[in-house]
Amino acid sequence: MVASWVPEPHHAAFSGFASGGIVSVLLDCLGNWTGAYTLMNSRKVPSPPGTVTAEYTVRFHRPTPIGMTWSLRAWPTKSADPKVWVEGEVKAGEVKTASMSGLFVAVPEDHPAFHRWQ
């Protein structure tokens, strides 16, 4: 899964650099979509299941500058339905500024997130 995003000045934590919170949210969302898409394909169903973040770790390698396009990538490293383990990263230009690892889990029908992708 890949995405591009351009932060705006209000995403700054300090002059010229992004809040770690916005970096974390973007990686979490991309990881969650990666998990849902992986399960959709393995189940051979037409839409992704509702998934939630079960575990999530972010590592900040250096401050992430605003004022440029960020490239985000996430990929599954292991899948055992209903769980998908995902790794990901943010790059500003060619520089990796943050990475993540997480566990994303499909939820049962009685869970509030079950219908979130429909």
N, C-alpha and C positions, 0 to 999 in steps of 0.2 A: 504494500500500500504506500502510495506517495502523495504528497501534498506540497503546495507552495503557499506561503503566507507573507504578507508585508505588515509588520507592526506599525502602529501609529504612535505619535508622541505620548499619548495618554497611557500607553503600555509600559512606559519607562519606570524603573525603580529608582534610578539615579541618572544623571545626565548622560544621554546617549546609549543607555543600556536597559534591556528589558527586565521586567519583574520575573523572578523565578516562578512565581505563580502562573503567569501566562504561558511560560515555557512548559510547565508541568501539565497544565490543562490541555494544551494542544497535543502533547505526547500521549496523555491518557485517552483522549478521544480517538486519536489515530490507532492506538493499541486496541481499544475496544472495537473499533470497526474492523481491524485486522482479525481479531478473534471471531467476530460475528461472520465475516465473509469466509473465513476458513471453515467454520462449522457449516455454513450454508452449502459450500462446495462439497464437503465430505458427506453431508447428509443428502446431497442431490435434491435440494428443495429450492423453490423459486424466490424465496426471500430470506433474509438473515434472521436468526433467532434473536430474541431479546437477550442481551448479555450485560453483565456488570463486572466491575473491577473487584477482584478478590484480594489481590496483592499487587503492590506497585512501588517501585523504587526509581528515583531519578538521581542521576549523578550530573553535577554541574562541573564541566571541565574548564570553562572560562566564561566570563560575562558574554552575553549574547547581544550584539549591537542592534539597535533599531535603525531605521532609515535604509534598510536593504531587504531584499527578498530572502526569506528563510526556506530551506528545503527540509522537509520532514520525511522520514522513511520509517516503516515498521514492517516486521516480517515474523511469521510464526516460527518458533524453534521446536515446538512439540505440540501435539494435539492428541487428546484422549477424551473424546466426547463425554461430558459436556464442557471440558476444560481445554483452553488453548494458552500456551505460554508464548509470550511475544517479547521481542527485543526491538528497540527503535532508537532514533537519533534525530537531532536538529543540527543543521549546518547553516551557518551564515557565510555566504560565499562558499569557499572551499574548506572552511574551518569548522570542525565538529565542536559545538559548544556544550551540548548536553546529550545524555543517553538515558535510556530507561529499560527496565525489564519489568514484566508484569504477568499476572495470571488473570485471565478473563474467562468468565463462566456463564454458560447459557442458563437462564432461570426457568423454573416451572411456570405453568399457566397461572397459578394463583399469586405470582409475584407482580408488584406494580410495574416493573420494567418489561414484562413479558411482551406487550404489544408496541413497544417503543419504535420499532423500525417499520411497522405496517402503516 
